[in-house]
Amino acid sequence: MEITRKAKEELENRIDRIEEFIGKKGLGSNYLQKAKKTQRDINLALAVGGVIMIAGLILWMKSKD
């Protein structure tokens, strides 16, 4: 049972490495990297916008009192 589990883990690791290699060097890899960077930038902008909005709401609520 343990041998099959180890073999399965090793195969999954190899497949992950192959997929990572294809993602870095394969067709469309430049587009994929740009898309990941754009998604990261959008996520950061949304997070910062959310923090600013919450801080603004807190200040607005405090100024009402």
Protein Blocks (a to p, Z undefined) as FASTA:
>chain_A
ZZmmmmmmmmmmmmmmmmmmmmmmmghklmmmmmmmmmmmmmmmmmmmmmmmmmmmmmmm
mmmZZ
